[in-house]
Amino acid sequence: MKTNSKSLGGAFERKVASQLSYWMFDDPHVLKREPTSGGSKSVYCGDIFPMKQITWKTFPLLVECKCGYTNLTPTLLNYSIVETWYLKALKESKQSNGQDIILLIQNFKNKRGILLSTNIELDQIVYKCVLCIKNNGGYEYVFCYDYNEMLKYRFVDVFGGKIQEMIS
């Protein structure tokens, strides 16, 4: 039986929300999938954000999830789909309330591994590649990592000082 893309995407977002929640807060229920899949931007932008009270002064992460996309798997020579998604997330980040760190989590159909694209260089983890994306006459550097590899490290070790001043 075929699974439709909407339910596949929703399942992926719920899985990522639980994983990130456990990784960041040691509680799989703090972060949740936004019920309208990013359609509501009343407090936070993105697909995943806190649904429980957190002690951070702000939630600095804009988390976008993409799942499926058989014909759009990126390569080093053609990553236009990642570029499109990243620029959309960047635009939302600029309009948000302090969500300056973009986590674009992508699971391409029939490909092993999950790709994490972000606008910051993470500590402790070796990136797979760096994309140079044109944006308003300038360039944005996007660091790409193995998402599952990142989850093997402690959140505070990966984000280090990049996030510390935002959450205290």
MDAnalysis code that builds the backbone (N, CA, C; Angstrom):
import MDAnalysis as mda
import numpy as np

u = mda.Universe.empty(504, n_residues=168, atom_resindex=np.repeat(np.arange(168), 3), trajectory=True)
u.add_TopologyAttr("name", ["N", "CA", "C"] * 168)
u.add_TopologyAttr("resid", np.arange(1, 169))
u.add_TopologyAttr("resname", ["MET", "LYS", "THR", "ASN", "SER", "LYS", "SER", "LEU", "GLY", "GLY", "ALA", "PHE", "GLU", "ARG", "LYS", "VAL", "ALA", "SER", "GLN", "LEU", "SER", "TYR", "TRP", "MET", "PHE", "ASP", "ASP", "PRO", "HIS", "VAL", "LEU", "LYS", "ARG", "GLU", "PRO", "THR", "SER", "GLY", "GLY", "SER", "LYS", "SER", "VAL", "TYR", "CYS", "GLY", "ASP", "ILE", "PHE", "PRO", "MET", "LYS", "GLN", "ILE", "THR", "TRP", "LYS", "THR", "PHE", "PRO", "LEU", "LEU", "VAL", "GLU", "CYS", "LYS", "CYS", "GLY", "TYR", "THR", "ASN", "LEU", "THR", "PRO", "THR", "LEU", "LEU", "ASN", "TYR", "SER", "ILE", "VAL", "GLU", "THR", "TRP", "TYR", "LEU", "LYS", "ALA", "LEU", "LYS", "GLU", "SER", "LYS", "GLN", "SER", "ASN", "GLY", "GLN", "ASP", "ILE", "ILE", "LEU", "LEU", "ILE", "GLN", "ASN", "PHE", "LYS", "ASN", "LYS", "ARG", "GLY", "ILE", "LEU", "LEU", "SER", "THR", "ASN", "ILE", "GLU", "LEU", "ASP", "GLN", "ILE", "VAL", "TYR", "LYS", "CYS", "VAL", "LEU", "CYS", "ILE", "LYS", "ASN", "ASN", "GLY", "GLY", "TYR", "GLU", "TYR", "VAL", "PHE", "CYS", "TYR", "ASP", "TYR", "ASN", "GLU", "MET", "LEU", "LYS", "TYR", "ARG", "PHE", "VAL", "ASP", "VAL", "PHE", "GLY", "GLY", "LYS", "ILE", "GLN", "GLU", "MET", "ILE", "SER"])
u.atoms.positions = np.array([
    [0.830, -1.171, 0.000],
    [0.000, 0.000, 0.000],
    [0.882, 1.245, 0.000],
    [0.567, 2.188, -0.864],
    [1.341, 3.418, -0.965],
    [1.043, 4.338, 0.207],
    [2.085, 5.024, 0.674],
    [1.927, 6.022, 1.722],
    [1.933, 7.381, 1.054],
    [0.949, 8.227, 1.384],
    [0.946, 9.526, 0.723],
    [2.014, 10.431, 1.341],
    [2.419, 11.417, 0.565],
    [3.551, 12.258, 0.969],
    [3.250, 13.079, 2.216],
    [1.992, 13.463, 2.406],
    [1.634, 14.257, 3.582],
    [1.810, 13.447, 4.867],
    [1.347, 12.201, 4.878],
    [1.503, 11.376, 6.083],
    [2.961, 10.985, 6.295],
    [3.691, 10.758, 5.203],
    [5.122, 10.449, 5.296],
    [5.884, 11.629, 5.904],
    [5.587, 12.839, 5.430],
    [6.233, 14.037, 5.957],
    [5.881, 14.281, 7.414],
    [4.616, 14.063, 7.772],
    [4.189, 14.234, 9.161],
    [4.871, 13.252, 10.093],
    [4.996, 12.010, 9.651],
    [5.669, 10.987, 10.460],
    [7.143, 11.347, 10.649],
    [7.778, 11.837, 9.589],
    [9.177, 12.233, 9.679],
    [9.342, 13.407, 10.653],
    [8.459, 14.386, 10.579],
    [8.528, 15.537, 11.483],
    [8.340, 15.111, 12.942],
    [7.400, 14.202, 13.202],
    [7.196, 13.717, 14.573],
    [8.427, 12.983, 15.087],
    [9.037, 12.179, 14.229],
    [10.248, 11.440, 14.618],
    [11.386, 12.411, 14.941],
    [11.610, 13.388, 14.083],
    [12.679, 14.370, 14.297],
    [12.401, 15.193, 15.555],
    [11.143, 15.586, 15.759],
    [10.792, 16.366, 16.952],
    [11.138, 15.588, 18.213],
    [10.802, 14.316, 18.244],
    [11.099, 13.482, 19.412],
    [12.608, 13.324, 19.608],
    [13.332, 13.070, 18.516],
    [14.784, 12.904, 18.601],
    [15.463, 14.176, 19.094],
    [15.133, 15.319, 18.502],
    [15.749, 16.584, 18.906],
    [15.375, 16.950, 20.337],
    [14.134, 16.699, 20.708],
    [13.666, 16.993, 22.055],
    [14.448, 16.196, 23.100],
    [14.613, 14.929, 22.832],
    [15.381, 14.080, 23.750],
    [16.849, 14.515, 23.772],
    [17.388, 14.825, 22.620],
    [18.784, 15.228, 22.490],
    [19.061, 16.543, 23.217],
    [18.161, 17.511, 23.093],
    [18.376, 18.828, 23.695],
    [17.937, 18.918, 25.153],
    [16.818, 18.283, 25.482],
    [16.204, 18.481, 26.799],
    [16.106, 17.203, 27.632],
    [16.572, 16.079, 27.095],
    [16.461, 14.787, 27.768],
    [14.994, 14.463, 28.079],
    [14.111, 14.917, 27.233],
    [12.672, 14.694, 27.364],
    [12.097, 14.665, 25.942],
    [11.579, 13.533, 25.500],
    [11.106, 13.444, 24.119],
    [9.813, 14.210, 23.829],
    [9.272, 14.918, 24.832],
    [7.983, 15.575, 24.649],
    [8.035, 17.103, 24.672],
    [9.207, 17.707, 24.753],
    [9.308, 19.173, 24.800],
    [9.052, 19.767, 23.421],
    [9.714, 19.235, 22.409],
    [9.531, 19.728, 21.041],
    [8.466, 18.886, 20.349],
    [7.651, 19.551, 19.567],
    [6.592, 18.862, 18.830],
    [6.524, 19.384, 17.409],
    [5.918, 18.575, 16.576],
    [5.630, 18.976, 15.207],
    [4.551, 20.049, 15.253],
    [4.737, 21.100, 14.510],
    [3.731, 22.146, 14.430],
    [2.520, 21.537, 13.733],
    [1.338, 21.563, 14.356],
    [0.168, 20.873, 13.801],
    [-0.187, 21.258, 12.369],
    [0.070, 22.501, 11.974],
    [-0.234, 22.898, 10.601],
    [0.998, 22.800, 9.708],
    [2.002, 22.040, 10.174],
    [3.239, 21.808, 9.438],
    [3.906, 23.102, 8.989],
    [4.101, 24.007, 9.946],
    [4.791, 25.253, 9.651],
    [3.890, 26.356, 9.143],
    [2.603, 26.061, 8.949],
    [1.669, 27.048, 8.414],
    [1.348, 28.164, 9.389],
    [1.403, 27.888, 10.677],
    [1.125, 28.889, 11.704],
    [2.440, 29.483, 12.192],
    [2.512, 30.794, 12.212],
    [3.745, 31.452, 12.631],
    [3.447, 32.447, 13.748],
    [2.562, 32.065, 14.670],
    [2.159, 32.984, 15.718],
    [3.274, 33.225, 16.740],
    [3.993, 32.193, 17.138],
    [5.072, 32.345, 18.110],
    [6.416, 32.010, 17.471],
    [6.502, 30.850, 16.851],
    [7.740, 30.394, 16.223],
    [7.479, 30.061, 14.761],
    [8.539, 30.089, 13.986],
    [8.486, 29.642, 12.600],
    [9.077, 28.239, 12.531],
    [8.748, 27.509, 11.485],
    [9.321, 26.193, 11.272],
    [8.357, 25.067, 11.551],
    [8.848, 23.855, 11.314],
    [8.032, 22.652, 11.477],
    [8.032, 22.123, 12.902],
    [9.081, 22.427, 13.670],
    [9.232, 21.861, 15.016],
    [9.646, 22.972, 15.977],
    [8.972, 23.027, 17.122],
    [9.350, 23.991, 18.151],
    [8.775, 23.575, 19.491],
    [9.143, 24.273, 20.585],
    [8.711, 23.868, 21.923],
    [7.202, 23.994, 22.107],
    [6.623, 22.945, 22.672],
    [5.210, 22.968, 23.038],
    [5.072, 22.927, 24.558],
    [6.191, 22.799, 25.243],
    [6.235, 22.864, 26.704],
    [7.053, 24.090, 27.077],
    [6.894, 24.530, 28.293],
    [7.684, 25.656, 28.795],
    [9.154, 25.245, 28.862],
    [10.041, 26.087, 28.336],
    [11.479, 25.835, 28.435],
    [12.112, 26.966, 29.223],
    [13.270, 26.702, 29.786],
    [13.948, 27.716, 30.611],
    [14.796, 28.677, 29.776],
    [14.911, 28.433, 28.489],
    [15.687, 29.314, 27.633],
    [14.951, 30.647, 27.482],
    [15.711, 31.738, 27.326],
    [15.050, 33.029, 27.137],
    [14.402, 33.138, 25.757],
    [14.891, 32.362, 24.806],
    [14.300, 32.302, 23.469],
    [14.592, 30.928, 22.881],
    [13.888, 30.544, 21.836],
    [14.181, 29.308, 21.108],
    [14.840, 29.718, 19.796],
    [16.174, 29.631, 19.717],
    [16.914, 30.216, 18.595],
    [16.969, 29.363, 17.321],
    [16.310, 28.204, 17.328],
    [16.399, 27.288, 16.193],
    [15.155, 27.361, 15.314],
    [15.359, 27.466, 14.034],
    [14.277, 27.324, 13.081],
    [14.482, 25.955, 12.435],
    [13.606, 25.013, 12.755],
    [13.762, 23.632, 12.302],
    [12.765, 23.360, 11.178],
    [13.280, 23.046, 10.011],
    [12.482, 22.676, 8.846],
    [12.810, 21.242, 8.473],
    [11.797, 20.452, 8.167],
    [11.989, 19.050, 7.774],
    [11.462, 18.828, 6.363],
    [12.180, 18.064, 5.597],
    [11.766, 17.686, 4.247],
    [11.983, 16.182, 4.106],
    [10.989, 15.507, 3.540],
    [11.068, 14.052, 3.419],
    [10.514, 13.618, 2.067],
    [11.177, 12.660, 1.431],
    [10.716, 12.137, 0.144],
    [11.564, 12.679, -0.990],
    [10.911, 13.259, -1.974],
    [11.565, 13.938, -3.092],
    [12.537, 13.037, -3.858],
    [12.020, 11.971, -4.420],
    [12.819, 10.996, -5.162],
    [13.632, 11.630, -6.282],
    [13.037, 12.484, -7.070],
    [13.703, 13.033, -8.249],
    [14.569, 14.259, -7.950],
    [14.620, 14.674, -6.708],
    [15.317, 15.918, -6.387],
    [16.527, 15.722, -5.477],
    [17.055, 14.515, -5.398],
    [18.194, 14.246, -4.531],
    [19.378, 15.105, -4.959],
    [19.945, 15.874, -4.027],
    [21.036, 16.791, -4.394],
    [22.363, 16.074, -4.612],
    [23.191, 16.708, -5.410],
    [24.581, 16.294, -5.590],
    [25.424, 17.547, -5.372],
    [26.734, 17.391, -5.369],
    [27.594, 18.564, -5.206],
    [27.499, 19.519, -6.393],
    [27.101, 19.016, -7.540],
    [26.985, 19.878, -8.716],
    [25.579, 20.432, -8.898],
    [24.588, 19.798, -8.276],
    [23.209, 20.269, -8.409],
    [22.506, 20.136, -7.063],
    [22.458, 21.220, -6.347],
    [21.804, 21.216, -5.044],
    [20.735, 22.304, -4.983],
    [20.093, 22.561, -6.122],
    [19.127, 23.658, -6.195],
    [17.947, 23.462, -5.252],
    [17.523, 22.228, -4.994],
    [16.396, 22.020, -4.091],
    [16.789, 22.397, -2.655],
    [17.998, 22.056, -2.242],
    [18.482, 22.445, -0.913],
    [18.584, 23.963, -0.842],
    [19.068, 24.573, -1.908],
    [19.181, 26.030, -1.977],
    [17.806, 26.680, -1.819],
    [16.812, 26.189, -2.523],
    [15.453, 26.729, -2.444],
    [14.900, 26.617, -1.035],
    [15.014, 25.439, -0.431],
    [14.510, 25.238, 0.934],
    [15.259, 26.106, 1.934],
    [16.569, 26.187, 1.776],
    [17.379, 26.968, 2.711],
    [17.017, 28.450, 2.638],
    [16.903, 28.991, 1.438],
    [16.580, 30.406, 1.291],
    [15.193, 30.728, 1.852],
    [14.249, 29.809, 1.708],
    [12.919, 30.000, 2.309],
    [13.034, 30.016, 3.832],
    [13.792, 29.094, 4.391],
    [13.989, 29.052, 5.842],
    [14.722, 30.308, 6.317],
    [15.695, 30.767, 5.554],
    [16.434, 31.983, 5.908],
    [15.502, 33.191, 5.944],
    [14.622, 33.286, 4.966],
    [13.650, 34.388, 4.930],
    [12.742, 34.341, 6.163],
    [12.262, 33.154, 6.511],
    [11.422, 33.011, 7.702],
    [12.214, 33.338, 8.968],
    [13.475, 32.955, 8.989],
    [14.331, 33.237, 10.136],
    [14.461, 34.740, 10.366],
    [14.608, 35.488, 9.299],
    [14.754, 36.951, 9.394],
    [13.466, 37.599, 9.907],
    [12.321, 36.949, 9.664],
    [11.027, 37.487, 10.090],
    [10.612, 36.976, 11.467],
    [11.385, 36.071, 12.032],
    [11.003, 35.440, 13.294],
    [11.494, 36.241, 14.492],
    [11.187, 35.714, 15.650],
    [11.573, 36.346, 16.904],
    [12.845, 35.689, 17.442],
    [13.984, 35.914, 16.776],
    [15.265, 35.418, 17.265],
    [15.635, 34.004, 16.862],
    [14.952, 33.429, 15.901],
    [15.300, 32.085, 15.436],
    [16.379, 32.213, 14.365],
    [17.608, 32.442, 14.804],
    [18.705, 32.751, 13.896],
    [19.459, 31.535, 13.383],
    [19.310, 30.397, 14.038],
    [20.025, 29.185, 13.637],
    [19.067, 28.287, 12.861],
    [19.400, 28.023, 11.616],
    [18.548, 27.208, 10.752],
    [19.026, 25.760, 10.796],
    [18.088, 24.860, 11.025],
    [18.340, 23.429, 10.919],
    [17.378, 22.890, 9.857],
    [17.898, 22.632, 8.682],
    [17.122, 22.074, 7.585],
    [17.452, 20.590, 7.522],
    [16.482, 19.755, 7.910],
    [16.708, 18.318, 8.038],
    [15.994, 17.622, 6.884],
    [16.778, 16.908, 6.049],
    [16.257, 16.352, 4.805],
    [16.483, 14.850, 4.720],
    [15.418, 14.137, 4.414],
    [15.486, 12.693, 4.240],
    [15.004, 12.387, 2.831],
    [15.935, 12.168, 1.914],
    [15.589, 11.923, 0.526],
    [15.232, 10.457, 0.317],
    [14.168, 10.220, -0.428],
    [13.669, 8.876, -0.654],
    [14.733, 8.001, -1.325],
    [14.827, 6.770, -0.841],
    [15.753, 5.760, -1.369],
    [17.229, 6.125, -1.185],
    [17.510, 7.034, -0.272],
    [18.897, 7.382, 0.035],
    [19.148, 7.075, 1.501],
    [20.296, 6.528, 1.784],
    [20.650, 6.202, 3.162],
    [21.140, 7.446, 3.882],
    [20.686, 7.648, 5.073],
    [21.129, 8.778, 5.868],
    [20.237, 9.992, 5.725],
    [20.322, 10.851, 6.701],
    [19.540, 12.084, 6.739],
    [20.527, 13.244, 6.719],
    [20.258, 14.220, 5.875],
    [21.143, 15.364, 5.694],
    [20.669, 16.530, 6.553],
    [21.588, 17.136, 7.286],
    [21.322, 18.342, 8.055],
    [22.088, 19.489, 7.405],
    [21.383, 20.529, 6.995],
    [22.005, 21.729, 6.437],
    [21.744, 22.862, 7.412],
    [22.792, 23.617, 7.741],
    [22.658, 24.682, 8.726],
    [23.545, 25.867, 8.384],
    [23.226, 27.005, 8.959],
    [23.986, 28.223, 8.693],
    [25.131, 28.431, 9.678],
    [25.377, 27.480, 10.561],
    [26.510, 27.597, 11.486],
    [27.380, 26.343, 11.396],
    [28.641, 26.531, 11.677],
    [29.560, 25.401, 11.725],
    [29.464, 24.785, 13.118],
    [29.108, 23.518, 13.168],
    [28.927, 22.824, 14.435],
    [30.266, 22.349, 14.988],
    [30.364, 22.298, 16.305],
    [31.574, 21.812, 16.962],
    [31.577, 20.289, 16.986],
    [32.755, 19.704, 17.004],
    [32.963, 18.268, 17.190],
    [32.665, 17.406, 15.961],
    [31.828, 17.855, 15.033],
    [31.398, 17.011, 13.915],
    [32.041, 17.510, 12.628],
    [32.506, 16.590, 11.832],
    [33.082, 16.940, 10.536],
    [31.932, 17.068, 9.530],
    [31.889, 18.205, 8.825],
    [30.816, 18.378, 7.857],
    [31.106, 17.595, 6.586],
    [30.021, 17.237, 5.893],
    [30.133, 16.507, 4.633],
    [30.559, 17.433, 3.502],
    [29.984, 18.638, 3.508],
    [30.333, 19.622, 2.491],
    [29.851, 20.993, 2.935],
    [30.327, 22.013, 2.235],
    [29.865, 23.382, 2.448],
    [29.323, 23.866, 1.113],
    [28.086, 24.321, 1.128],
    [27.468, 24.857, -0.077],
    [27.577, 26.369, -0.048],
    [27.799, 26.948, -1.191],
    [27.848, 28.403, -1.323],
    [26.602, 28.804, -2.115],
    [25.686, 29.492, -1.440],
    [24.392, 29.816, -2.030],
    [24.289, 31.323, -2.238],
    [23.906, 31.733, -3.450],
    [23.721, 33.152, -3.750],
    [22.474, 33.647, -3.030],
    [22.609, 34.847, -2.423],
    [21.480, 35.433, -1.719],
    [21.595, 36.956, -1.745],
    [20.705, 37.600, -2.459],
    [20.653, 39.067, -2.518],
    [22.004, 39.697, -2.873],
    [22.655, 39.187, -3.880],
    [23.931, 39.733, -4.327],
    [25.131, 39.278, -3.519],
    [24.893, 38.573, -2.430],
    [25.981, 38.047, -1.605],
    [25.925, 36.528, -1.588],
    [26.617, 35.954, -0.639],
    [26.658, 34.504, -0.533],
    [26.373, 34.063, 0.899],
    [25.722, 32.946, 1.009],
    [25.473, 32.285, 2.290],
    [26.240, 30.966, 2.247],
    [26.920, 30.654, 3.326],
    [27.593, 29.366, 3.416],
    [26.721, 28.439, 4.246],
    [26.444, 27.277, 3.684],
    [25.575, 26.295, 4.323],
    [26.414, 25.054, 4.594],
    [26.475, 24.667, 5.867],
    [27.249, 23.500, 6.278],
    [26.331, 22.293, 6.305],
    [26.773, 21.204, 5.681],
    [25.963, 19.987, 5.585],
    [26.600, 18.876, 6.412],
    [25.769, 18.239, 7.244],
    [26.218, 17.199, 8.168],
    [25.326, 15.969, 8.059],
    [25.833, 14.874, 8.584],
    [25.029, 13.673, 8.761],
    [24.214, 13.878, 10.044],
    [22.904, 13.986, 9.913],
    [22.022, 14.264, 11.044],
    [22.169, 13.214, 12.145],
    [22.171, 11.940, 11.782],
    [22.271, 10.871, 12.785],
    [23.625, 10.881, 13.495],
    [24.661, 11.293, 12.798],
    [25.985, 11.420, 13.421],
    [25.958, 12.526, 14.474],
    [25.287, 13.635, 14.164],
    [25.191, 14.734, 15.119],
    [24.531, 14.282, 16.419],
    [23.510, 13.456, 16.318],
    [22.773, 13.010, 17.502],
    [23.603, 12.125, 18.437],
    [24.749, 11.655, 17.969],
    [25.630, 10.829, 18.806],
    [26.404, 11.669, 19.818],
    [26.469, 12.975, 19.591],
    [27.193, 13.879, 20.473],
    [26.209, 14.594, 21.392],
    [26.733, 15.145, 22.478],
    [25.876, 15.923, 23.376],
    [25.539, 17.262, 22.730],
    [24.309, 17.697, 22.923],
    [23.842, 18.962, 22.360],
    [24.761, 20.120, 22.731],
    [25.126, 20.226, 24.003],
    [25.973, 21.349, 24.446],
    [27.359, 21.301, 23.830],
    [27.848, 20.112, 23.499],
    [29.161, 20.007, 22.862],
    [29.100, 20.401, 21.385],
    [27.997, 20.114, 20.736],
    [27.849, 20.420, 19.312],
    [27.602, 21.902, 19.084],
    [26.746, 22.500, 19.898],
    [26.411, 23.904, 19.710],
    [27.285, 24.842, 20.525],
    [27.871, 24.341, 21.595],
    [28.823, 25.118, 22.386],
    [28.391, 26.540, 22.642],
    [29.316, 27.474, 22.491],
    [29.057, 28.881, 22.757],
    [28.131, 29.534, 21.745],
    [27.889, 28.901, 20.611],
    [27.039, 29.488, 19.571],
    [25.620, 29.710, 20.060],
    [25.206, 28.895, 20.994],
    [23.830, 28.969, 21.450],
    [23.732, 29.380, 22.918],
    [24.827, 29.284, 23.639],
    [24.808, 29.507, 25.081],
    [24.250, 30.880, 25.468],
    [24.705, 31.940, 24.788],
    [24.214, 33.273, 25.149],
    [22.739, 33.463, 24.794],
    [22.241, 32.690, 23.849],
    [20.836, 32.803, 23.455],
    [19.902, 32.128, 24.452],
    [20.381, 31.080, 25.114],
    [19.499, 30.305, 25.974],
    [19.599, 30.673, 27.447],
    [20.644, 31.400, 27.853],
    [20.779, 31.737, 29.274],
    [20.199, 33.088, 29.587],
])
